[in-house]
Amino acid sequence: MRKSSGFTLLEVVLVLAIGVAIYALLLGVPLRGASSADLKAAARTLASGLRQAQTTAMATRRDAMLTLDLETRQFTLPGDKTPRKLPGDVDLKLYTAESEVTSEHTGAIRFYPDGSSTGGRITVSSGKRQYLVDVDWLTGKVRIED
């Protein structure tokens, strides 16, 4: 009987199956967490809240702020008693003026009657994906960056 020097079909299928399993595990890790749509929706919700705070400050001629609780993923607006909840699977970071930090997990971005603000940035992320919600201190303009 002659001995062949190749691989059997079973051996090739087994190696391919192991490779697919490893690839699926490695690829699946970054996909856990918020979907792209949820992430973008959270960034838009925060941007809308910041714009609303700016409008309130200008209309009432009094300071107004968006207060963000990083731990509970909620934010409140002036005159609104019910906090607005963001998805639980997004990570938030707040960069704001030191005077607006009230605790380790809570801070605010303040708007003044002339439309300007303390400025700041809220980073909305999940895994490697993130959106930056920036507030310009001079103009109070709110924008979302990828």
C-alpha atoms as an extended CHARMM CRD file, in Angstrom:
* protein
*
       146  EXT
         1         1  MET       CA              0.0000000000        0.0000000000        0.0000000000  PROA      1               0.0000000000
         2         2  ARG       CA              1.2690000000        3.3930000000       -0.9430000000  PROA      2               0.0000000000
         3         3  LYS       CA              1.4250000000        6.1270000000        1.7230000000  PROA      3               0.0000000000
         4         4  SER       CA              0.3570000000        9.6490000000        0.6700000000  PROA      4               0.0000000000
         5         5  SER       CA              2.1220000000       12.7400000000        1.9100000000  PROA      5               0.0000000000
         6         6  GLY       CA             -0.9290000000       15.0830000000        1.9550000000  PROA      6               0.0000000000
         7         7  PHE       CA             -3.6250000000       15.9950000000        4.4700000000  PROA      7               0.0000000000
         8         8  THR       CA             -6.9870000000       14.2940000000        4.7070000000  PROA      8               0.0000000000
         9         9  LEU       CA            -10.1990000000       16.2340000000        4.2020000000  PROA      9               0.0000000000
        10        10  LEU       CA            -11.0620000000       15.7220000000        7.8670000000  PROA      10              0.0000000000
        11        11  GLU       CA             -7.7840000000       17.3250000000        9.0040000000  PROA      11              0.0000000000
        12        12  VAL       CA             -8.3100000000       20.3600000000        6.7520000000  PROA      12              0.0000000000
        13        13  VAL       CA            -11.9040000000       20.8550000000        7.9540000000  PROA      13              0.0000000000
        14        14  LEU       CA            -10.8190000000       20.5520000000       11.5860000000  PROA      14              0.0000000000
        15        15  VAL       CA             -8.0890000000       23.1980000000       11.2030000000  PROA      15              0.0000000000
        16        16  LEU       CA            -10.5130000000       25.5410000000        9.4320000000  PROA      16              0.0000000000
        17        17  ALA       CA            -13.1220000000       25.0800000000       12.1800000000  PROA      17              0.0000000000
        18        18  ILE       CA            -10.5770000000       25.9180000000       14.8800000000  PROA      18              0.0000000000
        19        19  GLY       CA             -9.4610000000       28.9890000000       12.9120000000  PROA      19              0.0000000000
        20        20  VAL       CA            -13.0550000000       30.2190000000       12.5110000000  PROA      20              0.0000000000
        21        21  ALA       CA            -13.7160000000       29.7400000000       16.2330000000  PROA      21              0.0000000000
        22        22  ILE       CA            -10.6220000000       31.7420000000       17.2080000000  PROA      22              0.0000000000
        23        23  TYR       CA            -11.4550000000       34.4810000000       14.6960000000  PROA      23              0.0000000000
        24        24  ALA       CA            -15.0330000000       34.7360000000       16.0040000000  PROA      24              0.0000000000
        25        25  LEU       CA            -13.8230000000       35.0430000000       19.5930000000  PROA      25              0.0000000000
        26        26  LEU       CA            -11.2780000000       37.7370000000       18.7580000000  PROA      26              0.0000000000
        27        27  LEU       CA            -13.6710000000       39.6680000000       16.5300000000  PROA      27              0.0000000000
        28        28  GLY       CA            -16.5540000000       39.3700000000       18.9770000000  PROA      28              0.0000000000
        29        29  VAL       CA            -14.7810000000       41.0730000000       21.8910000000  PROA      29              0.0000000000
        30        30  PRO       CA            -14.8770000000       44.6680000000       20.5570000000  PROA      30              0.0000000000
        31        31  LEU       CA            -18.4700000000       44.2650000000       19.3940000000  PROA      31              0.0000000000
        32        32  ARG       CA            -19.8050000000       43.9330000000       22.9210000000  PROA      32              0.0000000000
        33        33  GLY       CA            -21.3640000000       47.0410000000       24.3700000000  PROA      33              0.0000000000
        34        34  ALA       CA            -23.4510000000       49.7190000000       22.7430000000  PROA      34              0.0000000000
        35        35  SER       CA            -24.2600000000       49.6100000000       19.0640000000  PROA      35              0.0000000000
        36        36  SER       CA            -23.1060000000       52.4390000000       16.8120000000  PROA      36              0.0000000000
        37        37  ALA       CA            -26.6570000000       53.7210000000       16.6190000000  PROA      37              0.0000000000
        38        38  ASP       CA            -27.0320000000       53.7700000000       20.4270000000  PROA      38              0.0000000000
        39        39  LEU       CA            -23.6920000000       55.5380000000       20.7900000000  PROA      39              0.0000000000
        40        40  LYS       CA            -24.5860000000       58.2230000000       18.2380000000  PROA      40              0.0000000000
        41        41  ALA       CA            -28.0590000000       58.6300000000       19.7680000000  PROA      41              0.0000000000
        42        42  ALA       CA            -26.5200000000       59.1940000000       23.2170000000  PROA      42              0.0000000000
        43        43  ALA       CA            -24.1530000000       61.8310000000       21.7960000000  PROA      43              0.0000000000
        44        44  ARG       CA            -27.0530000000       63.5720000000       20.0220000000  PROA      44              0.0000000000
        45        45  THR       CA            -29.1800000000       63.4920000000       23.1760000000  PROA      45              0.0000000000
        46        46  LEU       CA            -26.3840000000       65.1500000000       25.1590000000  PROA      46              0.0000000000
        47        47  ALA       CA            -25.7890000000       67.7560000000       22.4250000000  PROA      47              0.0000000000
        48        48  SER       CA            -29.5060000000       68.5400000000       22.3540000000  PROA      48              0.0000000000
        49        49  GLY       CA            -29.5450000000       68.9280000000       26.1360000000  PROA      49              0.0000000000
        50        50  LEU       CA            -26.5640000000       71.2720000000       26.0220000000  PROA      50              0.0000000000
        51        51  ARG       CA            -28.2280000000       73.3980000000       23.3240000000  PROA      51              0.0000000000
        52        52  GLN       CA            -31.3910000000       73.5030000000       25.3990000000  PROA      52              0.0000000000
        53        53  ALA       CA            -29.4120000000       74.7070000000       28.4320000000  PROA      53              0.0000000000
        54        54  GLN       CA            -27.8300000000       77.4500000000       26.3120000000  PROA      54              0.0000000000
        55        55  THR       CA            -31.2320000000       78.5430000000       24.9950000000  PROA      55              0.0000000000
        56        56  THR       CA            -32.6430000000       78.5870000000       28.5290000000  PROA      56              0.0000000000
        57        57  ALA       CA            -29.7720000000       80.7710000000       29.7560000000  PROA      57              0.0000000000
        58        58  MET       CA            -30.2600000000       83.2590000000       26.9370000000  PROA      58              0.0000000000
        59        59  ALA       CA            -34.0720000000       83.3480000000       27.2510000000  PROA      59              0.0000000000
        60        60  THR       CA            -34.2010000000       83.7170000000       31.0360000000  PROA      60              0.0000000000
        61        61  ARG       CA            -31.0960000000       85.9250000000       31.2820000000  PROA      61              0.0000000000
        62        62  ARG       CA            -29.7940000000       83.6450000000       34.0420000000  PROA      62              0.0000000000
        63        63  ASP       CA            -27.0600000000       81.0240000000       34.1660000000  PROA      63              0.0000000000
        64        64  ALA       CA            -28.2200000000       77.5520000000       33.1480000000  PROA      64              0.0000000000
        65        65  MET       CA            -26.3460000000       74.2830000000       33.2260000000  PROA      65              0.0000000000
        66        66  LEU       CA            -26.5120000000       70.6940000000       32.1940000000  PROA      66              0.0000000000
        67        67  THR       CA            -25.5220000000       68.5340000000       35.1510000000  PROA      67              0.0000000000
        68        68  LEU       CA            -24.1710000000       65.0870000000       34.3060000000  PROA      68              0.0000000000
        69        69  ASP       CA            -23.9200000000       62.1220000000       36.6570000000  PROA      69              0.0000000000
        70        70  LEU       CA            -21.3380000000       59.7470000000       35.1920000000  PROA      70              0.0000000000
        71        71  GLU       CA            -22.1550000000       56.9020000000       37.5470000000  PROA      71              0.0000000000
        72        72  THR       CA            -25.8980000000       56.6850000000       36.8550000000  PROA      72              0.0000000000
        73        73  ARG       CA            -25.5230000000       57.9440000000       33.2470000000  PROA      73              0.0000000000
        74        74  GLN       CA            -28.1630000000       60.6240000000       33.7480000000  PROA      74              0.0000000000
        75        75  PHE       CA            -28.2700000000       64.3470000000       33.1170000000  PROA      75              0.0000000000
        76        76  THR       CA            -30.5620000000       67.1130000000       34.2740000000  PROA      76              0.0000000000
        77        77  LEU       CA            -31.4630000000       70.4400000000       32.7660000000  PROA      77              0.0000000000
        78        78  PRO       CA            -32.5960000000       73.6500000000       34.4640000000  PROA      78              0.0000000000
        79        79  GLY       CA            -36.3110000000       73.6350000000       35.2190000000  PROA      79              0.0000000000
        80        80  ASP       CA            -36.5900000000       69.9110000000       34.4380000000  PROA      80              0.0000000000
        81        81  LYS       CA            -37.0590000000       67.8030000000       37.5610000000  PROA      81              0.0000000000
        82        82  THR       CA            -36.8220000000       64.4320000000       35.8410000000  PROA      82              0.0000000000
        83        83  PRO       CA            -33.3220000000       63.3060000000       34.8960000000  PROA      83              0.0000000000
        84        84  ARG       CA            -32.7610000000       62.0330000000       31.3720000000  PROA      84              0.0000000000
        85        85  LYS       CA            -31.1810000000       58.6010000000       31.2400000000  PROA      85              0.0000000000
        86        86  LEU       CA            -28.5500000000       57.5300000000       28.7260000000  PROA      86              0.0000000000
        87        87  PRO       CA            -27.9830000000       53.8810000000       27.7050000000  PROA      87              0.0000000000
        88        88  GLY       CA            -26.2590000000       51.8530000000       30.4130000000  PROA      88              0.0000000000
        89        89  ASP       CA            -23.7290000000       50.3030000000       28.0530000000  PROA      89              0.0000000000
        90        90  VAL       CA            -22.0180000000       53.5760000000       27.0720000000  PROA      90              0.0000000000
        91        91  ASP       CA            -19.0330000000       55.0180000000       28.9040000000  PROA      91              0.0000000000
        92        92  LEU       CA            -19.0190000000       58.7370000000       29.6970000000  PROA      92              0.0000000000
        93        93  LYS       CA            -16.1970000000       61.1180000000       30.5390000000  PROA      93              0.0000000000
        94        94  LEU       CA            -16.6770000000       64.7730000000       31.4030000000  PROA      94              0.0000000000
        95        95  TYR       CA            -14.0400000000       67.4610000000       30.9670000000  PROA      95              0.0000000000
        96        96  THR       CA            -15.2270000000       70.7660000000       32.3930000000  PROA      96              0.0000000000
        97        97  ALA       CA            -14.1010000000       73.7250000000       34.4630000000  PROA      97              0.0000000000
        98        98  GLU       CA            -12.9130000000       72.7620000000       37.9290000000  PROA      98              0.0000000000
        99        99  SER       CA            -15.5100000000       75.0680000000       39.4700000000  PROA      99              0.0000000000
       100       100  GLU       CA            -18.2700000000       72.9590000000       37.8770000000  PROA      100             0.0000000000
       101       101  VAL       CA            -17.1320000000       69.6110000000       39.3300000000  PROA      101             0.0000000000
       102       102  THR       CA            -19.3350000000       68.8020000000       42.3190000000  PROA      102             0.0000000000
       103       103  SER       CA            -18.1000000000       65.2670000000       43.0950000000  PROA      103             0.0000000000
       104       104  GLU       CA            -16.0230000000       62.4640000000       41.6540000000  PROA      104             0.0000000000
       105       105  HSD       CA            -18.9140000000       61.3650000000       39.4280000000  PROA      105             0.0000000000
       106       106  THR       CA            -20.8840000000       64.5850000000       38.9320000000  PROA      106             0.0000000000
       107       107  GLY       CA            -20.1400000000       67.7850000000       37.0600000000  PROA      107             0.0000000000
       108       108  ALA       CA            -21.7740000000       70.3920000000       34.8670000000  PROA      108             0.0000000000
       109       109  ILE       CA            -21.3100000000       72.6240000000       31.8710000000  PROA      109             0.0000000000
       110       110  ARG       CA            -22.6620000000       76.1040000000       32.5760000000  PROA      110             0.0000000000
       111       111  PHE       CA            -24.0720000000       78.5420000000       30.0260000000  PROA      111             0.0000000000
       112       112  TYR       CA            -24.2750000000       82.2920000000       30.5900000000  PROA      112             0.0000000000
       113       113  PRO       CA            -26.9950000000       84.7290000000       29.4440000000  PROA      113             0.0000000000
       114       114  ASP       CA            -24.7940000000       85.9850000000       26.5770000000  PROA      114             0.0000000000
       115       115  GLY       CA            -24.5860000000       82.4390000000       25.1410000000  PROA      115             0.0000000000
       116       116  SER       CA            -21.0090000000       81.7250000000       26.2340000000  PROA      116             0.0000000000
       117       117  SER       CA            -20.1830000000       78.8800000000       28.5810000000  PROA      117             0.0000000000
       118       118  THR       CA            -17.5890000000       77.3470000000       30.8460000000  PROA      118             0.0000000000
       119       119  GLY       CA            -16.8190000000       75.0640000000       27.9110000000  PROA      119             0.0000000000
       120       120  GLY       CA            -16.0340000000       71.4130000000       28.0830000000  PROA      120             0.0000000000
       121       121  ARG       CA            -16.2450000000       68.0240000000       26.4530000000  PROA      121             0.0000000000
       122       122  ILE       CA            -18.3120000000       64.9340000000       27.0540000000  PROA      122             0.0000000000
       123       123  THR       CA            -16.8340000000       61.7470000000       25.6100000000  PROA      123             0.0000000000
       124       124  VAL       CA            -19.3970000000       59.0750000000       24.7840000000  PROA      124             0.0000000000
       125       125  SER       CA            -17.6950000000       55.7470000000       24.0740000000  PROA      125             0.0000000000
       126       126  SER       CA            -18.0740000000       52.0130000000       23.8700000000  PROA      126             0.0000000000
       127       127  GLY       CA            -14.9600000000       49.9490000000       23.2200000000  PROA      127             0.0000000000
       128       128  LYS       CA            -12.8420000000       51.7490000000       20.6450000000  PROA      128             0.0000000000
       129       129  ARG       CA            -15.7470000000       53.7370000000       19.1860000000  PROA      129             0.0000000000
       130       130  GLN       CA            -16.3830000000       57.2010000000       20.5610000000  PROA      130             0.0000000000
       131       131  TYR       CA            -18.0810000000       60.5170000000       19.9330000000  PROA      131             0.0000000000
       132       132  LEU       CA            -16.9060000000       63.8090000000       21.3820000000  PROA      132             0.0000000000
       133       133  VAL       CA            -19.5440000000       66.3670000000       22.3310000000  PROA      133             0.0000000000
       134       134  ASP       CA            -17.6350000000       69.6590000000       22.5030000000  PROA      134             0.0000000000
       135       135  VAL       CA            -18.8060000000       72.9920000000       23.9070000000  PROA      135             0.0000000000
       136       136  ASP       CA            -16.8160000000       76.0690000000       22.8840000000  PROA      136             0.0000000000
       137       137  TRP       CA            -16.3280000000       78.3300000000       25.9050000000  PROA      137             0.0000000000
       138       138  LEU       CA            -16.4410000000       81.5980000000       23.9620000000  PROA      138             0.0000000000
       139       139  THR       CA            -19.4460000000       81.0430000000       21.7230000000  PROA      139             0.0000000000
       140       140  GLY       CA            -21.1920000000       78.1930000000       23.5470000000  PROA      140             0.0000000000
       141       141  LYS       CA            -21.4290000000       76.3350000000       20.2360000000  PROA      141             0.0000000000
       142       142  VAL       CA            -22.0930000000       72.6160000000       20.6580000000  PROA      142             0.0000000000
       143       143  ARG       CA            -20.7590000000       70.1330000000       18.1120000000  PROA      143             0.0000000000
       144       144  ILE       CA            -20.3060000000       66.3740000000       17.8160000000  PROA      144             0.0000000000
       145       145  GLU       CA            -17.0570000000       64.9190000000       16.4830000000  PROA      145             0.0000000000
       146       146  ASP       CA            -16.2740000000       61.3060000000       15.6070000000  PROA      146             0.0000000000
